[in-house]
Amino acid sequence: MSQVIIPVVIFLGIIILLSGIFMVKQQTAAIVERFGKFIGVRNSGLQFKIPVFDKIAGRINLKIQQLDVVVETKTKDDVFVRLKISVQFQVVKDKVYDAFYKLENPHDQITSYVFDVVRAEVPKMKLDDVFERKDDIAIAVKRELNEAMSSYGFDIIKTLVTDIDPDMQVKAAMNRINAAEREKVAAEFEAEADRIKIVAKARAEAESKRLQGQGIADQRREIARGLEESVDVLNNVGINSQEASALIVVTQHYDTLQSIGEETNSNLILLPNSPQAGSNMLNEMIASFVASNQIGEEMRKANEKKGITNKRKDGSEE
């Protein structure tokens, strides 16, 4: 009988001894209690405890953890918006006792503080300000959480506002406003392009007219120079200026009729083509020049007479 009991006792003893050996993973802390009282914290590696008397009350993760909290609140301009706040936190290695015993559920505690801060900050801002100042909201959440959670052994590494989701109708209105603004800018660019085209076209037409006028002036200048040279040639052979002018007018008259006759696609044009036509035309031109000179002379005399009268009046006044 004793031969059977001894191996059993030895086997049980080995089991009891092995139950006092346990392993703690990296970035993890184990809480050891004896009869319900805290004994100590065991860090990573192979650890020992008194079998039967000691037990592992729990384990705490020392890695950086992330908690996503979605908060729905209202902005200053009465727009309901949902914000997603990502809180990155970590248990302080020297405060494992506080983190394990002071808080039953740290996630719920962090969530409550996030709700409190966001619902205190966002109602002070308009919707556009919420998008522009999301970093300010994140800083306010981190500051409040650090003050509240440090006494519980938690360190808030970082807080991020990862999503801002307004009501669907508000987003649709914002999209319409954005589209209208872009269409306005596009219309302004198109109008500016049309204006540039119109200005460029007007400048081109003005330059064309200027060059055309310059060409006509040059043409007339050369014609006048040619006529002058023709009159000089005729004067050298004994023909006076009046006869030379009549001869040139008659010659140009018939040259014009000849050029019109050579043009097959020209429309019907009625011109005087009698032998006296050139002479009549010259006489009318001379009469016009004489009348113009007479009118100019009379206007000059009238202006001189008016000037003398004004001088006399000025002298009498003195």
Salt bridges, closest charged atoms under 4 A:
ASP54 OD1 - ARG34 NE 2.49
ASP78 OD1 - LYS74 NZ 3.57
ASP98 OD1 - LYS102 NZ 3.59
ASP135 OD1 - LYS134 NZ 3.67
ASP136 OD2 - ARG133 NE 3.35
ASP165 OD1 - LYS171 NZ 2.93
GLU192 OE2 - ARG195 NH2 2.66
GLU207 OE2 - ARG210 NH2 2.58
ASP218 OD1 - ARG221 NH1 2.59
GLU222 OE2 - ARG225 NH1 2.65
GLU297 OE2 - ARG300 NH2 2.05
GLU304 OE2 - ARG300 NH1 2.66
